[in-house]
Amino acid sequence: MHNIYLITLPAGAYFAVKRQDNSIVFGCKHIFFINDDGKLETFEQYLLEPALIFIPPFSNTINLTDTGLATEYIGEQFQTIGQITVYTFAHPMLLENVGEGYYAETIASGVPVPGFAGTAPEPFLSVRFEIILENPAIVRRSVVVLRLKYTDYKNILSRARTVIAALASHADNYMNPNPSLLTINALITVLSNLIDEVNNGNHSKIGQRDDVAANLYRLLQLELFYVNKTANGMRGLLQLSGFELAMEPHSQPVPAQVIIKKIKKGLEKGTAKINIHPLGLYNLRYFVEISLTPGIENSWVKTLEITNSRKLFLKNLVYGQIIYIRIKAANTKGTGLYSVPVRFISTTK
């Protein structure tokens, strides 16, 4: 069963996620679901890092404890199948806020110090898992999200106005917003006035404007959790909230040209792993072709067609043979350009 979990850490403790560009950021309160690979993943498609929990995609007996242990019912008893890792920093207030509720390590914050949840003596090193959905049919479409950066003050203001108007109009469904609509509306008024002052030439208010926008963004994040818990996966109710549905269709452009970052030999004989720069789109299909004579167009042969950019593996390569590799991506809007061909020699016997 593909449960959705709200994972919460108390102040001072963080979990790590890997973004699509392979950078690591840290958070303390986010919604995760179990993806088809059995890993915990956010709706931004960020993977929990390190991936110490691998859950069978159709299991209905998974238990996530308040100490971060994942257990599955095996052989008439629950057995541990994974463990959340939490991190602390010497100076967490000096982490860099990179938006969407995530933070990046800085020189001033100190390096992340890992520890397994529930095993360290400090009582705050524990994880609270709260199941907020249990229906696998609605995992990817019946949750609302906040697709904004904390620095995007104009859209933060617009979204906040939309949300409080929607929640106020449907008070019978959303009876106890948390934070209150009055609290959010007060910050809306302050931010609106500061934007007007800056637009009228008072540039000394820019810093204050950005601080208020960041605070309003955090209030929206809290309201987002309230809405998801209250609606409990009911799509019709979520649509009344003023937030954006996670899997609502978006207009997407034709994919850009694929850029191959690196090709490295695989662990098995005659294999290679291809890493590409993320295109920032969804529902993509990747086509991998190889050639021995890249200057001759009809020499290119398709060897792989896949939808997951993390699984761009080539197999059955001939040891010592020089090949050229190119990739293109496609979606419903069209097909992007091939990448620049990259030369590769299989060196794994």
C-alpha positions as CSV (number, residue, x, y, z in Angstrom):
1,M,0.0,0.0,0.0
2,H,1.5,3.3,-1.1
3,N,0.9,5.3,2.1
4,I,1.7,9.0,2.3
5,Y,3.6,10.1,5.4
6,L,4.0,13.5,7.0
7,I,7.5,13.2,8.5
8,T,8.2,15.7,11.3
9,L,11.4,16.3,13.2
10,P,11.6,18.6,16.2
11,A,13.7,21.8,16.1
12,G,17.4,21.2,15.6
13,A,17.1,17.9,13.7
14,Y,17.0,17.4,10.0
15,F,16.6,14.7,7.4
16,A,18.5,14.9,4.1
17,V,17.0,14.6,0.6
18,K,18.7,14.4,-2.8
19,R,17.4,16.7,-5.4
20,Q,17.2,15.9,-9.1
21,D,20.5,17.8,-9.7
22,N,22.1,15.5,-7.1
23,S,22.6,18.3,-4.5
24,I,21.7,17.5,-0.9
25,V,19.4,19.7,1.1
26,F,17.9,19.3,4.6
27,G,14.4,19.5,6.0
28,C,12.4,18.9,9.1
29,K,8.8,18.6,8.1
30,H,7.7,17.2,4.7
31,I,5.3,14.9,3.0
32,F,6.8,11.6,1.6
33,F,5.3,8.7,-0.3
34,I,6.7,5.3,-1.1
35,N,7.7,5.3,-4.8
36,D,7.6,2.3,-7.1
37,D,11.2,1.5,-6.2
38,G,10.2,1.2,-2.5
39,K,12.0,4.4,-1.5
40,L,10.7,7.4,0.4
41,E,10.3,10.3,-2.0
42,T,8.8,13.8,-1.8
43,F,6.3,15.2,-4.3
44,E,9.1,17.3,-5.7
45,Q,10.7,13.9,-6.5
46,Y,13.5,14.3,-4.0
47,L,14.7,11.0,-2.5
48,L,15.4,10.5,1.2
49,E,19.2,10.3,1.6
50,P,20.8,8.1,2.5
51,A,18.2,5.6,1.2
52,L,18.3,3.2,4.1
53,I,14.6,2.3,3.7
54,F,13.5,0.1,0.8
55,I,9.9,-0.8,1.0
56,P,8.1,-3.3,-1.4
57,P,5.8,-1.1,-3.5
58,F,2.7,-3.1,-2.9
59,S,3.3,-4.0,0.7
60,N,0.4,-3.4,3.1
61,T,2.1,-4.3,6.3
62,I,4.7,-1.6,6.7
63,N,5.0,0.1,10.0
64,L,7.0,3.3,10.5
65,T,7.7,3.9,14.2
66,D,8.3,7.1,16.1
67,T,12.0,6.3,16.3
68,G,12.4,6.2,12.5
69,L,12.5,2.4,12.1
70,A,10.7,0.8,9.2
71,T,9.4,-2.7,9.8
72,E,7.5,-5.2,7.7
73,Y,5.4,-8.2,8.7
74,I,7.5,-11.1,7.7
75,G,7.2,-14.7,9.0
76,E,4.5,-13.8,11.5
77,Q,6.4,-11.0,13.1
78,F,7.6,-7.4,12.3
79,Q,11.2,-7.2,11.1
80,T,13.3,-4.1,10.6
81,I,13.8,-3.2,7.0
82,G,15.2,0.3,7.2
83,Q,16.2,3.3,9.3
84,I,15.9,7.0,9.0
85,T,19.1,9.0,9.4
86,V,18.8,12.4,11.1
87,Y,21.4,15.3,11.1
88,T,22.3,18.1,13.4
89,F,24.3,21.2,12.9
90,A,26.5,23.3,15.2
91,H,24.7,26.4,14.1
92,P,21.4,25.5,12.4
93,M,20.2,29.1,12.3
94,L,23.0,29.8,9.8
95,L,21.8,27.3,7.3
96,E,20.8,28.7,3.9
97,N,17.1,28.7,3.2
98,V,16.8,27.4,-0.4
99,G,13.0,27.4,-0.6
100,E,10.2,24.8,-0.4
101,G,11.1,24.2,3.3
102,Y,14.6,23.0,2.6
103,Y,18.0,24.3,3.8
104,A,21.5,24.0,2.5
105,E,24.7,23.6,4.5
106,T,27.0,26.6,4.8
107,I,30.4,27.2,6.2
108,A,28.9,29.1,9.1
109,S,26.3,26.4,9.9
110,G,29.0,23.7,10.2
111,V,28.9,20.2,8.6
112,P,25.9,17.9,9.1
113,V,26.5,15.4,11.9
114,P,24.5,12.1,11.2
115,G,22.9,9.8,13.7
116,F,20.2,7.2,13.5
117,A,16.8,8.3,14.8
118,G,16.0,6.9,18.2
119,T,19.6,5.7,18.9
120,A,21.2,8.9,20.1
121,P,20.8,9.9,23.7
122,E,19.3,13.3,22.8
123,P,15.5,12.9,23.1
124,F,14.8,15.1,20.1
125,L,16.5,12.7,17.7
126,S,13.3,10.9,16.9
127,V,11.0,11.0,13.9
128,R,7.2,11.3,13.9
129,F,5.6,9.4,11.0
130,E,1.9,10.3,10.5
131,I,-0.1,8.4,7.9
132,I,-2.2,11.0,6.1
133,L,-3.4,8.9,3.2
134,E,-3.8,5.1,2.8
135,N,-5.3,4.7,-0.7
136,P,-2.7,3.9,-3.3
137,A,-5.1,5.0,-6.1
138,I,-4.9,8.6,-5.0
139,V,-1.2,8.9,-3.9
140,R,0.0,11.0,-6.8
141,R,-3.1,13.1,-7.5
142,S,-5.0,13.9,-4.3
143,V,-2.6,16.1,-2.3
144,V,-2.0,19.8,-2.6
145,V,1.4,21.4,-2.9
146,L,3.1,24.8,-2.8
147,R,5.1,25.2,-6.0
148,L,6.8,28.5,-5.0
149,K,10.2,29.7,-3.8
150,Y,10.3,31.7,-0.6
151,T,11.9,34.6,-2.5
152,D,9.0,34.8,-5.0
153,Y,7.2,37.6,-3.1
154,K,4.7,38.4,-5.8
155,N,3.4,34.9,-6.3
156,I,3.5,34.3,-2.5
157,L,1.2,37.2,-2.1
158,S,-1.1,36.1,-4.9
159,R,-1.3,32.5,-3.6
160,A,-1.9,33.6,0.0
161,R,-4.8,35.8,-1.2
162,T,-6.2,32.9,-3.1
163,V,-5.9,30.5,-0.2
164,I,-7.6,32.6,2.5
165,A,-10.4,33.6,0.1
166,A,-11.0,29.9,-0.7
167,L,-10.8,28.7,2.9
168,A,-13.1,31.5,4.0
169,S,-15.6,30.6,1.3
170,H,-15.6,27.0,2.4
171,A,-15.5,27.4,6.2
172,D,-18.0,24.5,6.6
173,N,-15.3,22.2,5.2
174,Y,-12.2,23.9,6.6
175,M,-13.5,24.9,10.1
176,N,-10.3,25.5,12.0
177,P,-7.5,26.7,9.6
178,N,-4.1,26.6,11.2
179,P,-2.6,29.2,11.0
180,S,-5.7,31.3,11.3
181,L,-6.9,33.3,8.3
182,L,-6.6,36.5,10.3
183,T,-2.9,35.8,10.9
184,I,-2.2,35.2,7.2
185,N,-4.3,38.2,6.2
186,A,-2.3,40.5,8.5
187,L,0.9,39.5,6.8
188,I,-0.7,39.9,3.4
189,T,-1.5,43.5,4.2
190,V,2.0,44.2,5.4
191,L,3.6,42.6,2.4
192,S,1.3,44.3,0.0
193,N,2.2,47.7,1.5
194,L,5.9,47.0,1.4
195,I,5.7,46.0,-2.2
196,D,4.0,49.2,-3.0
197,E,6.6,51.2,-1.1
198,V,9.5,49.5,-3.0
199,N,7.8,50.0,-6.3
200,N,7.4,53.7,-5.5
201,G,11.2,54.0,-5.1
202,N,11.7,53.3,-1.4
203,H,14.5,50.7,-1.9
204,S,15.4,50.7,1.8
205,K,12.3,48.5,2.3
206,I,13.5,45.7,0.1
207,G,15.0,43.6,2.9
208,Q,11.9,44.0,5.0
209,R,9.7,43.1,2.1
210,D,11.7,39.9,1.5
211,D,11.6,38.9,5.2
212,V,7.8,39.3,5.4
213,A,7.5,37.3,2.2
214,A,9.5,34.5,3.7
215,N,7.4,34.5,6.8
216,L,4.2,34.5,4.7
217,Y,5.6,31.5,2.8
218,R,6.2,29.6,6.0
219,L,2.6,30.3,7.1
220,L,1.4,28.9,3.7
221,Q,3.4,25.8,4.3
222,L,1.7,25.2,7.6
223,E,-1.7,25.9,6.1
224,L,-0.8,23.3,3.4
225,F,-0.3,20.6,6.0
226,Y,-3.6,21.6,7.6
227,V,-5.5,21.3,4.3
228,N,-4.0,17.9,3.4
229,K,-4.8,16.5,6.8
230,T,-8.4,17.9,6.7
231,A,-9.1,16.8,3.2
232,N,-7.6,13.3,3.8
233,G,-7.1,12.7,0.1
234,M,-10.6,13.8,-1.1
235,R,-9.9,15.5,-4.4
236,G,-13.1,17.6,-4.5
237,L,-12.3,19.0,-1.1
238,L,-8.7,19.7,-2.0
239,Q,-9.8,21.7,-5.0
240,L,-11.7,24.1,-2.7
241,S,-8.6,25.0,-0.8
242,G,-6.9,27.5,-3.1
243,F,-3.8,25.4,-3.3
244,E,-2.5,23.5,-6.3
245,L,-3.2,19.8,-6.7
246,A,0.1,17.9,-6.8
247,M,-0.6,16.0,-10.0
248,E,-2.8,18.7,-11.7
249,P,-1.8,18.8,-15.4
250,H,0.5,21.6,-16.4
251,S,1.4,23.0,-19.8
252,Q,4.8,21.8,-20.6
253,P,7.2,22.8,-23.4
254,V,8.9,20.4,-25.7
255,P,11.9,19.0,-23.8
256,A,15.2,20.9,-24.3
257,Q,18.3,19.2,-25.6
258,V,19.6,16.5,-23.3
259,I,23.1,17.2,-21.8
260,I,25.1,14.2,-20.8
261,K,27.1,14.9,-17.6
262,K,29.0,11.7,-17.3
263,I,29.2,8.1,-18.5
264,K,30.9,5.7,-16.2
265,K,31.5,2.0,-16.3
266,G,29.0,-0.2,-14.5
267,L,29.6,-2.8,-11.8
268,E,28.8,-5.6,-14.1
269,K,30.7,-6.7,-17.2
270,G,29.8,-4.7,-20.3
271,T,27.6,-2.1,-18.6
272,A,27.6,1.6,-18.4
273,K,25.7,4.2,-16.3
274,I,24.7,7.5,-17.9
275,N,24.1,10.6,-15.9
276,I,22.3,13.6,-17.5
277,H,21.3,17.1,-16.4
278,P,17.7,17.1,-15.2
279,L,15.3,18.8,-17.7
280,G,12.8,20.0,-15.0
281,L,9.8,18.3,-16.7
282,Y,7.7,15.3,-15.9
283,N,6.3,12.4,-17.9
284,L,9.4,12.2,-20.1
285,R,10.6,9.3,-22.2
286,Y,14.3,9.0,-23.0
287,F,15.7,7.4,-26.1
288,V,19.3,6.2,-26.0
289,E,21.2,5.4,-29.2
290,I,24.7,4.2,-29.9
291,S,26.9,4.2,-33.0
292,L,30.4,3.1,-34.0
293,T,30.5,5.8,-36.8
294,P,28.7,8.9,-35.4
295,G,29.1,10.9,-38.6
296,I,26.8,8.5,-40.5
297,E,23.2,9.2,-39.4
298,N,21.8,5.8,-40.3
299,S,24.5,4.1,-38.2
300,W,22.7,5.1,-34.9
301,V,20.8,2.3,-33.2
302,K,18.3,2.7,-30.4
303,T,19.4,0.5,-27.5
304,L,17.2,1.8,-24.7
305,E,13.8,3.5,-24.2
306,I,12.9,4.4,-20.6
307,T,10.9,6.9,-18.5
308,N,13.2,7.1,-15.5
309,S,16.4,9.2,-16.0
310,R,17.9,7.5,-12.9
311,K,17.9,4.2,-14.8
312,L,19.9,5.1,-17.9
313,F,22.0,1.9,-18.0
314,L,23.6,0.3,-21.1
315,K,24.3,-3.4,-21.1
316,N,26.0,-6.0,-23.3
317,L,28.8,-3.6,-24.4
318,V,31.9,-5.1,-26.0
319,Y,35.1,-4.8,-23.9
320,G,37.6,-2.3,-25.5
321,Q,35.2,-1.2,-28.2
322,I,34.8,2.6,-28.8
323,I,31.2,3.6,-29.1
324,Y,29.4,6.9,-29.2
325,I,26.2,7.6,-27.2
326,R,23.5,10.2,-27.7
327,I,20.1,10.7,-25.9
328,K,16.9,12.6,-26.7
329,A,13.8,13.2,-24.5
330,A,10.2,13.4,-25.6
331,N,6.8,14.2,-24.1
332,T,3.3,14.8,-25.4
333,K,4.4,18.2,-26.7
334,G,7.1,16.8,-28.9
335,T,10.7,15.5,-29.1
336,G,13.8,17.4,-28.1
337,L,17.2,17.5,-29.8
338,Y,19.7,14.7,-29.4
339,S,22.5,15.3,-27.0
340,V,26.0,15.9,-28.3
341,P,27.4,12.4,-28.9
342,V,29.8,11.3,-26.1
343,R,32.6,8.8,-26.7
344,F,32.9,5.8,-24.4
345,I,35.1,2.7,-24.1
346,S,33.9,-0.2,-22.0
347,T,36.8,-1.1,-19.8
348,T,35.1,-3.6,-17.4
349,K,36.1,-7.1,-18.4
